[in-house]
Amino acid sequence: MQVSVEEISEIERRMTVEVPAERVSTEVEGRLRKLRGQVRLNGFRPGKVPLKVLRQRFGQGVLQEVAGELLQSSFQEAVAQEKLQPAGAPRIEPVQPKMGEALSYTATFEVYPEIALAELSDLTIREPQVEITEADVDAMIDKLREQHKRWEPVERPAQKGDQVVIDFEGSIDGEPFEGGKAEDYTVQLGEGRMIAGFEEQLEGAAPGEERTIEVTFPEDYPRKQLAGKQASFRVKVKEVREPRLPEVDEDFARQFGIESGSVDELRADVRKNMERELKQAVRARIKQQVMDALLARHQFPIPQSLIDEEVRQLKAQSAASMPQGVDVTQLPDEPFVEDARRRVALGLIIGRILREQDIQLDQARVEAALDELAATYEDPEMVKNYFRSNREQMAGIEAMVLEDQVVDWIREQAASEAQPMRFDELMAPAGQGAAAGTEQQEGKA
């Protein structure tokens, strides 16, 4: 088999392969002989159809079948012969096989990039130093109270923070529009779920009052027929409700599984959960710094085929948060591309570190990760058994553990610097960041 390879770019190759005519003919003849015992043709006894007749009747079809299989097998043989590592499926130019001739084709594909690991000893990692105070516990309990607040009707005018139950009907240029009408619709003033200006114009409205609210739909409103249009809403206020937070007492404690109703036990349990969240947040903050540093210090071409595959996976993952019936394959690629590029790049770098440093998966850490994950559920053992019986889920945990092992290895090379922080500062969303996966592949108004 003759093979020649042309470098189109750092990671793109064009490979020309020629499978000898003898190999093609031998395969075709072998299949025709097998076919002889299977076909039934008028005028011939079973198994006695001459090969010449079989070639005339079935030869071209068998040749096409053989050619298709040889394309796949010879491609794998050729890349192994040339010591190439394709990063995705090849693009093979159409071939028209001819009986008695060699099978020639050209395959274009990307290969994995060569990655030279950068020096990391001059890296400084800022490690958060956080102490959970009683004030932090108080703030967390206040959040729990907020989550369990009740809404009680009042007769006073509505103010920011209240819920208002309304009937409304909207119109544009005097004409009602689809989706612009509702009854017993609940609006929380100040939440910002409605079109800008709608909630503000409800402040001061009392139960039974009717108002006309004027708003303008934003230019980027999803329903194009409404985007940028001025609308008028006739609103009737049916009820005003104010929030009532529960007292921190025995009943409140029992809502969180404290059978004794002890508020002290509740506070201890809240602190324990906060300590677990703190540990995870510190680890995530350090991991984010390491991953950002790896990306900044390694520049290399990324195979587009790997990015495309990662985009497909991200789309599939997003299906869980999509309304039922949405075809995620029809979503545009653009919102997923940068995340996919980051994930692929980090996967390639981490894969290189794992191989070069011969870092092996630590099974004890896998079990510890499982324990930590299951600890928040009522039946931890059931959760762990679920993961152990699901290979895909376990692969995700193993990839996460390998990432953590790489992070620990890098921390050993780098310098560290304490960064005193408050608990709420560390836990703020802007401070959170999820590192990429390793290459294991590597409405209403």
KESETI-871343 format. One record per residue (C-alpha): residue number from 0; x, y, z. Coordinates in steps of 0.5 Angstrom, whole numbers, padded with zeros to 4 digits, always signed. Layout:
<pts>
@pos->NUM X->X Y->Y Z->Z
...
</pts>
This chain:
<pts>
@pos->0 X->+0000 Y->+0000 Z->+0000
@pos->1 X->+0003 Y->+0007 Z->-0002
@pos->2 X->+0002 Y->+0013 Z->+0002
@pos->3 X->+0004 Y->+0020 Z->+0002
@pos->4 X->+0003 Y->+0026 Z->+0007
@pos->5 X->+0002 Y->+0033 Z->+0005
@pos->6 X->+0003 Y->+0038 Z->+0011
@pos->7 X->-0003 Y->+0043 Z->+0010
@pos->8 X->-0002 Y->+0047 Z->+0016
@pos->9 X->+0001 Y->+0045 Z->+0023
@pos->10 X->-0005 Y->+0041 Z->+0025
@pos->11 X->-0008 Y->+0039 Z->+0018
@pos->12 X->-0006 Y->+0034 Z->+0013
@pos->13 X->-0007 Y->+0031 Z->+0007
@pos->14 X->-0006 Y->+0024 Z->+0006
@pos->15 X->-0006 Y->+0020 Z->-0001
@pos->16 X->-0007 Y->+0013 Z->-0001
@pos->17 X->-0007 Y->+0007 Z->-0006
@pos->18 X->-0009 Y->+0000 Z->-0004
@pos->19 X->-0006 Y->-0005 Z->-0009
@pos->20 X->-0011 Y->-0007 Z->-0015
@pos->21 X->-0009 Y->-0015 Z->-0013
@pos->22 X->-0012 Y->-0013 Z->-0006
@pos->23 X->-0018 Y->-0010 Z->-0008
@pos->24 X->-0019 Y->-0016 Z->-0013
@pos->25 X->-0017 Y->-0021 Z->-0008
@pos->26 X->-0023 Y->-0019 Z->-0004
@pos->27 X->-0028 Y->-0018 Z->-0009
@pos->28 X->-0027 Y->-0025 Z->-0012
@pos->29 X->-0027 Y->-0028 Z->-0005
@pos->30 X->-0034 Y->-0025 Z->-0004
@pos->31 X->-0036 Y->-0027 Z->-0010
@pos->32 X->-0034 Y->-0034 Z->-0009
@pos->33 X->-0038 Y->-0034 Z->-0002
@pos->34 X->-0044 Y->-0031 Z->-0006
@pos->35 X->-0044 Y->-0037 Z->-0011
@pos->36 X->-0047 Y->-0041 Z->-0005
@pos->37 X->-0052 Y->-0036 Z->-0004
@pos->38 X->-0056 Y->-0034 Z->-0010
@pos->39 X->-0061 Y->-0037 Z->-0014
@pos->40 X->-0061 Y->-0036 Z->-0022
@pos->41 X->-0065 Y->-0039 Z->-0027
@pos->42 X->-0062 Y->-0044 Z->-0031
@pos->43 X->-0056 Y->-0046 Z->-0026
@pos->44 X->-0056 Y->-0051 Z->-0020
@pos->45 X->-0055 Y->-0048 Z->-0013
@pos->46 X->-0048 Y->-0047 Z->-0012
@pos->47 X->-0046 Y->-0048 Z->-0020
@pos->48 X->-0047 Y->-0041 Z->-0022
@pos->49 X->-0040 Y->-0039 Z->-0026
@pos->50 X->-0036 Y->-0034 Z->-0023
@pos->51 X->-0036 Y->-0030 Z->-0030
@pos->52 X->-0044 Y->-0029 Z->-0029
@pos->53 X->-0043 Y->-0027 Z->-0022
@pos->54 X->-0038 Y->-0022 Z->-0024
@pos->55 X->-0043 Y->-0019 Z->-0029
@pos->56 X->-0049 Y->-0019 Z->-0025
@pos->57 X->-0046 Y->-0017 Z->-0018
@pos->58 X->-0039 Y->-0015 Z->-0019
@pos->59 X->-0040 Y->-0007 Z->-0019
@pos->60 X->-0044 Y->-0008 Z->-0013
@pos->61 X->-0039 Y->-0012 Z->-0009
@pos->62 X->-0034 Y->-0008 Z->-0011
@pos->63 X->-0037 Y->-0002 Z->-0008
@pos->64 X->-0038 Y->-0005 Z->-0002
@pos->65 X->-0031 Y->-0008 Z->-0002
@pos->66 X->-0028 Y->-0001 Z->-0003
@pos->67 X->-0032 Y->+0002 Z->+0002
@pos->68 X->-0029 Y->-0002 Z->+0007
@pos->69 X->-0022 Y->-0002 Z->+0005
@pos->70 X->-0023 Y->+0006 Z->+0005
@pos->71 X->-0024 Y->+0005 Z->+0013
@pos->72 X->-0019 Y->+0000 Z->+0014
@pos->73 X->-0013 Y->+0002 Z->+0010
@pos->74 X->-0014 Y->+0009 Z->+0013
@pos->75 X->-0013 Y->+0006 Z->+0020
@pos->76 X->-0007 Y->+0002 Z->+0017
@pos->77 X->-0004 Y->+0009 Z->+0013
@pos->78 X->-0004 Y->+0013 Z->+0020
@pos->79 X->-0001 Y->+0008 Z->+0024
@pos->80 X->+0004 Y->+0007 Z->+0019
@pos->81 X->+0006 Y->+0014 Z->+0018
@pos->82 X->+0005 Y->+0015 Z->+0026
@pos->83 X->-0001 Y->+0020 Z->+0025
@pos->84 X->-0006 Y->+0022 Z->+0031
@pos->85 X->-0012 Y->+0024 Z->+0027
@pos->86 X->-0016 Y->+0029 Z->+0032
@pos->87 X->-0023 Y->+0028 Z->+0028
@pos->88 X->-0026 Y->+0024 Z->+0022
@pos->89 X->-0023 Y->+0025 Z->+0016
@pos->90 X->-0026 Y->+0028 Z->+0010
@pos->91 X->-0025 Y->+0023 Z->+0004
@pos->92 X->-0025 Y->+0026 Z->-0003
@pos->93 X->-0030 Y->+0021 Z->-0007
@pos->94 X->-0027 Y->+0015 Z->-0011
@pos->95 X->-0030 Y->+0011 Z->-0017
@pos->96 X->-0027 Y->+0004 Z->-0016
@pos->97 X->-0026 Y->+0000 Z->-0022
@pos->98 X->-0025 Y->-0007 Z->-0023
@pos->99 X->-0018 Y->-0009 Z->-0024
@pos->100 X->-0015 Y->-0003 Z->-0022
@pos->101 X->-0012 Y->+0000 Z->-0015
@pos->102 X->-0016 Y->+0004 Z->-0010
@pos->103 X->-0014 Y->+0011 Z->-0010
@pos->104 X->-0016 Y->+0016 Z->-0005
@pos->105 X->-0014 Y->+0023 Z->-0001
@pos->106 X->-0016 Y->+0024 Z->+0006
@pos->107 X->-0016 Y->+0031 Z->+0009
@pos->108 X->-0016 Y->+0031 Z->+0017
@pos->109 X->-0013 Y->+0034 Z->+0023
@pos->110 X->-0008 Y->+0032 Z->+0028
@pos->111 X->-0007 Y->+0033 Z->+0035
@pos->112 X->-0002 Y->+0039 Z->+0036
@pos->113 X->+0004 Y->+0038 Z->+0039
@pos->114 X->+0004 Y->+0042 Z->+0046
@pos->115 X->+0011 Y->+0044 Z->+0050
@pos->116 X->+0009 Y->+0045 Z->+0057
@pos->117 X->+0011 Y->+0051 Z->+0060
@pos->118 X->+0015 Y->+0053 Z->+0066
@pos->119 X->+0010 Y->+0054 Z->+0072
@pos->120 X->+0015 Y->+0055 Z->+0078
@pos->121 X->+0014 Y->+0062 Z->+0077
@pos->122 X->+0006 Y->+0062 Z->+0078
@pos->123 X->+0003 Y->+0065 Z->+0084
@pos->124 X->-0003 Y->+0062 Z->+0086
@pos->125 X->-0007 Y->+0066 Z->+0091
@pos->126 X->-0011 Y->+0062 Z->+0096
@pos->127 X->-0017 Y->+0064 Z->+0100
@pos->128 X->-0017 Y->+0065 Z->+0107
@pos->129 X->-0024 Y->+0065 Z->+0110
@pos->130 X->-0026 Y->+0064 Z->+0117
@pos->131 X->-0034 Y->+0063 Z->+0118
@pos->132 X->-0037 Y->+0068 Z->+0123
@pos->133 X->-0043 Y->+0068 Z->+0127
@pos->134 X->-0045 Y->+0074 Z->+0123
@pos->135 X->-0044 Y->+0069 Z->+0117
@pos->136 X->-0049 Y->+0064 Z->+0120
@pos->137 X->-0054 Y->+0069 Z->+0121
@pos->138 X->-0054 Y->+0072 Z->+0114
@pos->139 X->-0055 Y->+0064 Z->+0112
@pos->140 X->-0061 Y->+0063 Z->+0116
@pos->141 X->-0064 Y->+0070 Z->+0114
@pos->142 X->-0063 Y->+0067 Z->+0107
@pos->143 X->-0067 Y->+0061 Z->+0109
@pos->144 X->-0072 Y->+0065 Z->+0112
@pos->145 X->-0073 Y->+0069 Z->+0106
@pos->146 X->-0074 Y->+0062 Z->+0102
@pos->147 X->-0079 Y->+0060 Z->+0107
@pos->148 X->-0083 Y->+0067 Z->+0107
@pos->149 X->-0090 Y->+0067 Z->+0107
@pos->150 X->-0094 Y->+0072 Z->+0103
@pos->151 X->-0100 Y->+0075 Z->+0106
@pos->152 X->-0106 Y->+0080 Z->+0104
@pos->153 X->-0106 Y->+0087 Z->+0106
@pos->154 X->-0110 Y->+0093 Z->+0105
@pos->155 X->-0105 Y->+0098 Z->+0104
@pos->156 X->-0102 Y->+0101 Z->+0097
@pos->157 X->-0097 Y->+0097 Z->+0094
@pos->158 X->-0089 Y->+0098 Z->+0095
@pos->159 X->-0083 Y->+0095 Z->+0093
@pos->160 X->-0082 Y->+0088 Z->+0095
@pos->161 X->-0089 Y->+0086 Z->+0095
@pos->162 X->-0093 Y->+0082 Z->+0091
@pos->163 X->-0099 Y->+0084 Z->+0087
@pos->164 X->-0104 Y->+0080 Z->+0084
@pos->165 X->-0107 Y->+0083 Z->+0077
@pos->166 X->-0111 Y->+0083 Z->+0071
@pos->167 X->-0108 Y->+0086 Z->+0065
@pos->168 X->-0110 Y->+0087 Z->+0058
@pos->169 X->-0105 Y->+0090 Z->+0053
@pos->170 X->-0105 Y->+0094 Z->+0046
@pos->171 X->-0101 Y->+0097 Z->+0041
@pos->172 X->-0104 Y->+0103 Z->+0037
@pos->173 X->-0111 Y->+0101 Z->+0040
@pos->174 X->-0110 Y->+0094 Z->+0038
@pos->175 X->-0110 Y->+0088 Z->+0043
@pos->176 X->-0104 Y->+0083 Z->+0041
@pos->177 X->-0103 Y->+0076 Z->+0043
@pos->178 X->-0100 Y->+0074 Z->+0050
@pos->179 X->-0102 Y->+0081 Z->+0052
@pos->180 X->-0107 Y->+0079 Z->+0057
@pos->181 X->-0108 Y->+0075 Z->+0063
@pos->182 X->-0112 Y->+0074 Z->+0069
@pos->183 X->-0110 Y->+0073 Z->+0077
@pos->184 X->-0102 Y->+0074 Z->+0075
@pos->185 X->-0097 Y->+0075 Z->+0080
@pos->186 X->-0092 Y->+0081 Z->+0080
@pos->187 X->-0087 Y->+0082 Z->+0085
@pos->188 X->-0085 Y->+0089 Z->+0085
@pos->189 X->-0077 Y->+0090 Z->+0084
@pos->190 X->-0076 Y->+0083 Z->+0082
@pos->191 X->-0075 Y->+0086 Z->+0075
@pos->192 X->-0079 Y->+0080 Z->+0071
@pos->193 X->-0083 Y->+0085 Z->+0067
@pos->194 X->-0082 Y->+0090 Z->+0062
@pos->195 X->-0078 Y->+0096 Z->+0064
@pos->196 X->-0083 Y->+0101 Z->+0068
@pos->197 X->-0088 Y->+0096 Z->+0069
@pos->198 X->-0087 Y->+0094 Z->+0076
@pos->199 X->-0085 Y->+0101 Z->+0078
@pos->200 X->-0092 Y->+0104 Z->+0075
@pos->201 X->-0095 Y->+0099 Z->+0080
@pos->202 X->-0092 Y->+0102 Z->+0086
@pos->203 X->-0097 Y->+0106 Z->+0090
@pos->204 X->-0103 Y->+0102 Z->+0087
@pos->205 X->-0108 Y->+0099 Z->+0092
@pos->206 X->-0113 Y->+0093 Z->+0092
@pos->207 X->-0119 Y->+0095 Z->+0087
@pos->208 X->-0115 Y->+0100 Z->+0084
@pos->209 X->-0115 Y->+0101 Z->+0076
@pos->210 X->-0109 Y->+0104 Z->+0072
@pos->211 X->-0106 Y->+0105 Z->+0065
@pos->212 X->-0099 Y->+0103 Z->+0065
@pos->213 X->-0095 Y->+0105 Z->+0059
@pos->214 X->-0089 Y->+0101 Z->+0057
@pos->215 X->-0084 Y->+0100 Z->+0051
@pos->216 X->-0082 Y->+0093 Z->+0049
@pos->217 X->-0074 Y->+0093 Z->+0048
@pos->218 X->-0071 Y->+0093 Z->+0041
@pos->219 X->-0068 Y->+0086 Z->+0043
@pos->220 X->-0075 Y->+0083 Z->+0045
@pos->221 X->-0075 Y->+0076 Z->+0043
@pos->222 X->-0082 Y->+0077 Z->+0040
@pos->223 X->-0080 Y->+0081 Z->+0034
@pos->224 X->-0087 Y->+0083 Z->+0032
@pos->225 X->-0087 Y->+0087 Z->+0039
@pos->226 X->-0080 Y->+0089 Z->+0039
@pos->227 X->-0079 Y->+0097 Z->+0040
@pos->228 X->-0086 Y->+0098 Z->+0040
@pos->229 X->-0090 Y->+0102 Z->+0045
@pos->230 X->-0095 Y->+0099 Z->+0049
@pos->231 X->-0101 Y->+0101 Z->+0054
@pos->232 X->-0104 Y->+0096 Z->+0059
@pos->233 X->-0110 Y->+0097 Z->+0063
@pos->234 X->-0109 Y->+0094 Z->+0069
@pos->235 X->-0114 Y->+0092 Z->+0075
@pos->236 X->-0110 Y->+0091 Z->+0082
@pos->237 X->-0114 Y->+0085 Z->+0085
@pos->238 X->-0109 Y->+0084 Z->+0091
@pos->239 X->-0103 Y->+0086 Z->+0095
@pos->240 X->-0099 Y->+0082 Z->+0099
@pos->241 X->-0093 Y->+0083 Z->+0103
@pos->242 X->-0088 Y->+0078 Z->+0105
@pos->243 X->-0088 Y->+0075 Z->+0112
@pos->244 X->-0081 Y->+0072 Z->+0115
@pos->245 X->-0082 Y->+0066 Z->+0119
@pos->246 X->-0079 Y->+0066 Z->+0126
@pos->247 X->-0073 Y->+0063 Z->+0128
@pos->248 X->-0076 Y->+0058 Z->+0133
@pos->249 X->-0077 Y->+0050 Z->+0134
@pos->250 X->-0082 Y->+0050 Z->+0128
@pos->251 X->-0077 Y->+0053 Z->+0123
@pos->252 X->-0072 Y->+0048 Z->+0126
@pos->253 X->-0076 Y->+0042 Z->+0124
@pos->254 X->-0077 Y->+0044 Z->+0117
@pos->255 X->-0070 Y->+0043 Z->+0116
@pos->256 X->-0069 Y->+0036 Z->+0119
@pos->257 X->-0068 Y->+0038 Z->+0126
@pos->258 X->-0073 Y->+0033 Z->+0130
@pos->259 X->-0071 Y->+0036 Z->+0137
@pos->260 X->-0073 Y->+0043 Z->+0134
@pos->261 X->-0066 Y->+0046 Z->+0137
@pos->262 X->-0064 Y->+0053 Z->+0134
@pos->263 X->-0057 Y->+0051 Z->+0136
@pos->264 X->-0057 Y->+0045 Z->+0133
@pos->265 X->-0060 Y->+0048 Z->+0127
@pos->266 X->-0054 Y->+0053 Z->+0127
@pos->267 X->-0049 Y->+0048 Z->+0128
@pos->268 X->-0052 Y->+0044 Z->+0122
@pos->269 X->-0052 Y->+0051 Z->+0118
@pos->270 X->-0045 Y->+0052 Z->+0119
@pos->271 X->-0043 Y->+0045 Z->+0117
@pos->272 X->-0046 Y->+0046 Z->+0111
@pos->273 X->-0043 Y->+0052 Z->+0110
@pos->274 X->-0036 Y->+0049 Z->+0111
@pos->275 X->-0037 Y->+0044 Z->+0106
@pos->276 X->-0039 Y->+0050 Z->+0101
@pos->277 X->-0033 Y->+0054 Z->+0103
@pos->278 X->-0028 Y->+0048 Z->+0102
@pos->279 X->-0031 Y->+0047 Z->+0095
@pos->280 X->-0031 Y->+0054 Z->+0093
@pos->281 X->-0024 Y->+0055 Z->+0096
@pos->282 X->-0022 Y->+0049 Z->+0091
@pos->283 X->-0026 Y->+0052 Z->+0085
@pos->284 X->-0022 Y->+0059 Z->+0086
@pos->285 X->-0015 Y->+0055 Z->+0086
@pos->286 X->-0017 Y->+0051 Z->+0080
@pos->287 X->-0020 Y->+0057 Z->+0076
@pos->288 X->-0013 Y->+0060 Z->+0077
@pos->289 X->-0009 Y->+0054 Z->+0075
@pos->290 X->-0014 Y->+0053 Z->+0069
@pos->291 X->-0013 Y->+0060 Z->+0067
@pos->292 X->-0006 Y->+0060 Z->+0068
@pos->293 X->-0005 Y->+0054 Z->+0063
@pos->294 X->-0009 Y->+0057 Z->+0058
@pos->295 X->-0005 Y->+0064 Z->+0058
@pos->296 X->+0002 Y->+0060 Z->+0058
@pos->297 X->+0000 Y->+0055 Z->+0052
@pos->298 X->-0001 Y->+0057 Z->+0045
@pos->299 X->-0003 Y->+0052 Z->+0040
@pos->300 X->-0007 Y->+0051 Z->+0034
@pos->301 X->-0014 Y->+0047 Z->+0036
@pos->302 X->-0017 Y->+0042 Z->+0032
@pos->303 X->-0024 Y->+0045 Z->+0029
@pos->304 X->-0026 Y->+0038 Z->+0029
@pos->305 X->-0025 Y->+0037 Z->+0037
@pos->306 X->-0029 Y->+0044 Z->+0038
@pos->307 X->-0035 Y->+0042 Z->+0034
@pos->308 X->-0035 Y->+0036 Z->+0038
@pos->309 X->-0035 Y->+0039 Z->+0044
@pos->310 X->-0040 Y->+0044 Z->+0042
@pos->311 X->-0045 Y->+0038 Z->+0040
@pos->312 X->-0044 Y->+0036 Z->+0047
@pos->313 X->-0045 Y->+0043 Z->+0050
@pos->314 X->-0052 Y->+0043 Z->+0046
@pos->315 X->-0054 Y->+0036 Z->+0049
@pos->316 X->-0052 Y->+0038 Z->+0056
@pos->317 X->-0056 Y->+0044 Z->+0055
@pos->318 X->-0063 Y->+0040 Z->+0053
@pos->319 X->-0064 Y->+0039 Z->+0061
@pos->320 X->-0065 Y->+0047 Z->+0062
@pos->321 X->-0069 Y->+0047 Z->+0055
@pos->322 X->-0077 Y->+0047 Z->+0055
@pos->323 X->-0079 Y->+0040 Z->+0053
@pos->324 X->-0080 Y->+0039 Z->+0045
@pos->325 X->-0074 Y->+0044 Z->+0044
@pos->326 X->-0069 Y->+0041 Z->+0038
@pos->327 X->-0062 Y->+0043 Z->+0041
@pos->328 X->-0059 Y->+0041 Z->+0035
@pos->329 X->-0062 Y->+0047 Z->+0031
@pos->330 X->-0059 Y->+0052 Z->+0036
@pos->331 X->-0054 Y->+0056 Z->+0033
@pos->332 X->-0047 Y->+0054 Z->+0035
@pos->333 X->-0044 Y->+0061 Z->+0037
@pos->334 X->-0046 Y->+0061 Z->+0044
@pos->335 X->-0043 Y->+0055 Z->+0045
@pos->336 X->-0036 Y->+0056 Z->+0041
@pos->337 X->-0032 Y->+0060 Z->+0046
@pos->338 X->-0033 Y->+0055 Z->+0052
@pos->339 X->-0032 Y->+0049 Z->+0047
@pos->340 X->-0025 Y->+0052 Z->+0045
@pos->341 X->-0023 Y->+0053 Z->+0053
@pos->342 X->-0025 Y->+0046 Z->+0054
@pos->343 X->-0022 Y->+0043 Z->+0049
@pos->344 X->-0015 Y->+0047 Z->+0050
@pos->345 X->-0015 Y->+0045 Z->+0057
@pos->346 X->-0017 Y->+0038 Z->+0056
@pos->347 X->-0011 Y->+0038 Z->+0051
@pos->348 X->-0006 Y->+0041 Z->+0056
@pos->349 X->-0008 Y->+0037 Z->+0062
@pos->350 X->-0008 Y->+0030 Z->+0058
@pos->351 X->-0001 Y->+0032 Z->+0056
@pos->352 X->+0001 Y->+0033 Z->+0063
@pos->353 X->-0002 Y->+0027 Z->+0065
@pos->354 X->+0002 Y->+0023 Z->+0060
@pos->355 X->+0009 Y->+0027 Z->+0061
@pos->356 X->+0008 Y->+0026 Z->+0069
@pos->357 X->+0005 Y->+0019 Z->+0069
@pos->358 X->+0000 Y->+0022 Z->+0073
@pos->359 X->-0005 Y->+0016 Z->+0075
@pos->360 X->-0012 Y->+0016 Z->+0077
@pos->361 X->-0012 Y->+0016 Z->+0085
@pos->362 X->-0018 Y->+0011 Z->+0087
@pos->363 X->-0018 Y->+0013 Z->+0094
@pos->364 X->-0020 Y->+0020 Z->+0091
@pos->365 X->-0025 Y->+0018 Z->+0087
@pos->366 X->-0029 Y->+0015 Z->+0093
@pos->367 X->-0028 Y->+0021 Z->+0097
@pos->368 X->-0031 Y->+0025 Z->+0091
@pos->369 X->-0037 Y->+0020 Z->+0091
@pos->370 X->-0037 Y->+0021 Z->+0099
@pos->371 X->-0037 Y->+0028 Z->+0098
@pos->372 X->-0042 Y->+0028 Z->+0093
@pos->373 X->-0047 Y->+0024 Z->+0096
@pos->374 X->-0047 Y->+0027 Z->+0103
@pos->375 X->-0052 Y->+0032 Z->+0101
@pos->376 X->-0057 Y->+0027 Z->+0100
@pos->377 X->-0062 Y->+0023 Z->+0104
@pos->378 X->-0059 Y->+0016 Z->+0102
@pos->379 X->-0052 Y->+0017 Z->+0101
@pos->380 X->-0051 Y->+0009 Z->+0099
@pos->381 X->-0056 Y->+0009 Z->+0094
@pos->382 X->-0053 Y->+0015 Z->+0090
@pos->383 X->-0046 Y->+0012 Z->+0090
@pos->384 X->-0049 Y->+0006 Z->+0088
@pos->385 X->-0053 Y->+0010 Z->+0082
@pos->386 X->-0046 Y->+0013 Z->+0080
@pos->387 X->-0042 Y->+0006 Z->+0080
@pos->388 X->-0047 Y->+0003 Z->+0076
@pos->389 X->-0047 Y->+0009 Z->+0071
@pos->390 X->-0040 Y->+0009 Z->+0067
@pos->391 X->-0042 Y->+0015 Z->+0064
@pos->392 X->-0043 Y->+0019 Z->+0071
@pos->393 X->-0037 Y->+0015 Z->+0074
@pos->394 X->-0033 Y->+0018 Z->+0068
@pos->395 X->-0035 Y->+0025 Z->+0069
@pos->396 X->-0032 Y->+0024 Z->+0077
@pos->397 X->-0026 Y->+0021 Z->+0075
@pos->398 X->-0024 Y->+0026 Z->+0070
@pos->399 X->-0026 Y->+0031 Z->+0075
@pos->400 X->-0021 Y->+0028 Z->+0080
@pos->401 X->-0016 Y->+0027 Z->+0075
@pos->402 X->-0016 Y->+0035 Z->+0074
@pos->403 X->-0016 Y->+0036 Z->+0081
@pos->404 X->-0009 Y->+0031 Z->+0081
@pos->405 X->-0006 Y->+0036 Z->+0076
@pos->406 X->-0008 Y->+0042 Z->+0080
@pos->407 X->-0005 Y->+0039 Z->+0086
@pos->408 X->+0001 Y->+0038 Z->+0082
@pos->409 X->+0002 Y->+0045 Z->+0079
@pos->410 X->+0001 Y->+0048 Z->+0086
@pos->411 X->+0007 Y->+0044 Z->+0088
@pos->412 X->+0011 Y->+0047 Z->+0083
@pos->413 X->+0008 Y->+0054 Z->+0084
@pos->414 X->+0008 Y->+0059 Z->+0089
@pos->415 X->+0002 Y->+0061 Z->+0094
@pos->416 X->+0000 Y->+0067 Z->+0097
@pos->417 X->-0006 Y->+0068 Z->+0102
@pos->418 X->-0012 Y->+0072 Z->+0100
@pos->419 X->-0016 Y->+0074 Z->+0106
@pos->420 X->-0023 Y->+0074 Z->+0104
@pos->421 X->-0030 Y->+0074 Z->+0107
@pos->422 X->-0035 Y->+0068 Z->+0106
@pos->423 X->-0040 Y->+0072 Z->+0102
@pos->424 X->-0034 Y->+0075 Z->+0098
@pos->425 X->-0032 Y->+0068 Z->+0096
@pos->426 X->-0039 Y->+0065 Z->+0095
@pos->427 X->-0041 Y->+0071 Z->+0090
@pos->428 X->-0042 Y->+0068 Z->+0083
@pos->429 X->-0037 Y->+0073 Z->+0080
@pos->430 X->-0032 Y->+0069 Z->+0084
@pos->431 X->-0034 Y->+0062 Z->+0082
@pos->432 X->-0031 Y->+0059 Z->+0076
@pos->433 X->-0032 Y->+0052 Z->+0073
@pos->434 X->-0026 Y->+0049 Z->+0070
@pos->435 X->-0026 Y->+0045 Z->+0064
@pos->436 X->-0027 Y->+0037 Z->+0063
@pos->437 X->-0020 Y->+0033 Z->+0062
@pos->438 X->-0019 Y->+0030 Z->+0055
@pos->439 X->-0021 Y->+0023 Z->+0056
@pos->440 X->-0023 Y->+0023 Z->+0050
@pos->441 X->-0019 Y->+0027 Z->+0053
@pos->442 X->-0088 Y->+0071 Z->+0056
@pos->443 X->-0092 Y->+0075 Z->+0059
@pos->444 X->-0091 Y->+0083 Z->+0058
</pts>
